[in-house]
C-alpha cells in the first residue's frame, strides 16, 4: 500500500509549497520536472497547489528530478530501508 505524506504527518499544502520553492530556486519549469519525474505537468501542479496528496514514491521521484533530497523538502522525513533518494 502506498503511503501518502499526510498519513505520515505532513500537510500536503506545505509539501507542495516546498516543492514549488525548490523548483523555482533551481530555475526549473513544471514541465521540466514533470518530464524528468515521469509524471504529468498537471499532477505536479496539483501536488504543488496542495490539491492532491503526494505518495512518498512520487515525492522521491520529483526530488530526484530536481537533484535534491526528500528531507530537503520535508525536514525530518526518513526513507524506507534500502531507498536511495538520488539513485536511479
C-alpha positions as CSV (number, residue, x, y, z in Angstrom):
1,X,0.0,0.0,0.0
2,X,1.3,3.4,-0.9
3,X,1.9,5.9,1.9
4,X,0.9,9.5,1.4
5,X,2.6,12.2,3.3
6,X,-0.5,13.3,5.3
7,X,-0.6,9.7,6.6
8,X,3.0,10.3,7.8
9,X,2.1,13.5,9.5
10,X,2.9,16.1,6.8
11,X,0.5,18.6,5.3
12,X,0.2,18.4,1.6
13,X,0.0,22.2,1.2
14,X,3.3,22.6,3.0
15,X,4.9,19.9,1.0
16,X,3.6,21.4,-2.2
17,X,4.9,24.8,-1.4
18,X,8.3,23.4,-0.6
19,X,8.4,21.5,-3.9
20,X,7.5,24.7,-5.8
21,X,10.1,26.8,-3.9
22,X,12.8,24.3,-4.6
23,X,11.8,24.0,-8.3
24,X,11.9,27.8,-8.7
25,X,15.2,28.2,-6.8
26,X,16.7,25.7,-9.3
27,X,15.2,27.7,-12.2
28,X,13.2,24.6,-13.4
29,X,9.8,24.7,-15.0
30,X,6.9,22.4,-14.0
31,X,7.2,20.8,-17.5
32,X,10.9,20.0,-17.0
33,X,10.4,18.5,-13.6
34,X,7.3,16.5,-14.6
35,X,9.1,15.1,-17.7
36,X,12.2,14.1,-15.7
37,X,10.0,12.6,-12.9
38,X,7.8,10.7,-15.4
39,X,4.6,12.3,-14.2
40,X,2.2,14.8,-15.9
41,X,2.6,18.5,-15.5
42,X,-1.0,18.5,-14.2
43,X,-0.1,16.1,-11.4
44,X,2.9,18.2,-10.4
45,X,0.7,21.3,-10.4
46,X,-1.8,19.5,-8.2
47,X,0.9,18.5,-5.8
48,X,2.4,22.0,-5.7
49,X,-1.0,23.6,-5.1
50,X,-2.0,21.1,-2.4
51,X,-4.9,19.7,-4.4
52,X,-3.7,16.1,-4.3
53,X,-1.9,14.0,-1.7
54,X,1.5,13.1,-2.8
55,X,2.6,9.5,-2.4
56,X,6.1,9.0,-0.9
57,X,7.4,7.3,-4.1
58,X,6.2,10.4,-6.1
59,X,8.0,12.8,-3.8
60,X,11.2,10.8,-4.1
61,X,10.9,10.8,-7.9
62,X,10.2,14.5,-8.0
63,X,13.2,15.2,-5.7
64,X,15.4,13.1,-8.0
65,X,14.2,15.1,-11.0
66,X,15.2,18.3,-9.1
67,X,18.5,16.9,-7.9
68,X,17.6,17.2,-4.2
69,X,16.8,15.0,-1.3
70,X,13.3,14.4,0.1
71,X,14.5,15.6,3.5
72,X,15.2,19.0,1.9
73,X,11.5,19.2,1.1
74,X,10.1,17.6,4.2
75,X,12.6,18.1,7.1
76,X,12.8,15.1,9.3
77,X,11.5,12.7,6.7
78,X,13.1,9.3,6.8
79,X,13.0,7.0,3.8
80,X,12.2,3.3,3.9
81,X,15.2,1.0,4.3
82,X,17.1,0.5,1.1
83,X,15.7,3.5,-0.6
84,X,18.4,5.6,-2.3
85,X,17.0,9.1,-2.6
86,X,19.0,10.2,-5.5
87,X,19.7,6.8,-7.0
88,X,18.2,5.5,-10.2
